[in-house]
Amino acid sequence: MHEKGDFVSDVAMPSSADATIAVSIHGPAGVLDLVVPAGATSVDVAREYARQAEAAGVVSGIPLLQTALGERLNATVPLAEVGVQSGDVLVATTGVHRPRKVTLLEAAKDAPETPALASMVASVASLAAALAGWYAARAGEDTVRTVTVGILLACALVGALPLGRHTRQRAAAAPAFAAAAAFAALHEPGLHLLPAILGAAGIAAAVVAGIGRALSVDGGDEIGTVWIAAGLTVFACCALPALMGWDARVAWTLLVLGSMMAARFAPSLAIDVPDEVLLDLDRLAVTAWSARDSQRKGRRGRIVVAADAMERLVHRASRIVTGASAAILVTVVVASPLLLRSATIDLDRIGARCLVFFAGCSLLLAARSYRHAAARALLRLAGLGALVSLAVHLVVGPGASHLDTFFYVVVALGVVALAAAIATGRGWRSVWWSRRAEVAEALCGSLAFASAVVAAGVFRRLWEMTS
């Protein structure tokens, strides 16, 4: 017997190393290292362990062998067939140790956090909340509406609390539940009150987002900031026309135009670096002699940012840009059909169609300047959503005919073929196409501003006043 209670067996060694298994047996007599044939069973190994233990005068009797995880080895099956390999550890005991059963709740607590999966679940939950609010608003029974509103409000308040895991993802989805609850509670049939209802939903989302941001532990809830800015903007664009007694298409015009402009201003807000994270190396390098020297002209300052601060800045900018792009997508997809539907006069209809077209093209062109894959995809979906809304309105809307439909389909197929040809030839990455895209984006933005005046009815009102 070696020191520290180790035993080494002197059993016969087979000639082939592949036909043997080297195992270590832990038990009351200490640790015994054995080299046994692959065809030996657990009873054979247990007998050898009992013989070595009796020789040391520690225990008597043949013990039971288990794996390190507490699984009992079958006495009639060879060790090689039950999965025992060289280097494995076996446990010799007089009783069978059953592994403790782990409940589903304990497994969930011990599982690592998965932010990507939590974000996907939060997005699906937000979509489900929007559908629930829409269904409750159109339901004829007041009981269904009341119960749905109560559940949505409870989910919004619970999601805003910084308790449990994935608090950031739950706080990002909580304003969607509040907006759906407000829409379901205040909805009335007809389009004349829809801007006021959506404005109330926007301010409800902003309030819940503000609660979640105030209760946040780290204080870095960028998605909450996007919710607050988007909710207040929707409230201002929808409440002002309602208070002034203007037509509903003014609100939809402001939302479409504001979404187009937000695609250009969101990156500038995301890359804002606070002054406290900057280090001026020139000021830190001042010595007694250099302090007496006058400031030399033309000297370039050396300013650096700490690595951890830069990493936090990148993650913060990524969340802001992604959240802003998602808000732009939702706003454009909702406001574009409403604008086209509310424009009933011929002159206003022309302006609404032009505004949706140029805003969609501007969003598609603005998406190419985004290096964030998710934000670029969301902006492209927003632009395509606006163009699809326009195409549906042109096909099934007032004044549509078969000849016009054929013309629109041919033009759309030509545009798709041109985009596919340019993308295949990698033309979007060249300097020439980049400059043309910049000019096209500026032109679409300018034409969208001009179309907004006509879509909102301002041009027609001035024309009527002067005629």
ABEGO torsion letter per residue (X at the ends): XBBGGBBBBABBBBABAAABBBBBBBBAAEBBBBBBBAABBAAAAAAAAAAAAAAAGABBEBBBBBBAAGBBBBAABBAAAAGBBBGBBBBBBABBBBBBBBBAAAAAAABBBBAAAAAAAAAAAAAAAAAAAAAAAABABAAAAAAAAAAAAAAAAAAABBBEBGAAAAAAAAAAAAAAAAAAAABBBEAAAAAAAAAAAAAAAAAAAAAAAAABAAGABAAAAAAAAAAAAAAAAAAAAAAAGBBAAAAAAAAAAAAAAAAAAAAAAAABBBAAABBBAAAAABBAAAAABBBBBGBBBBBBBBAAAAAAAAAAAAAAAAAAAAAAAAAAAAAAAAAAAABABAAAAAAAAAAAAAAAAAAAAAAAABABAAAAAAAAAAAAAAAAAAAAAAAABBGBBAAAAAAAAAAAAAAAAAAAAAAAAGAAABAAAAAAAAAAAAAAAAAAAAAAAAAAGAAAAAAAAAX
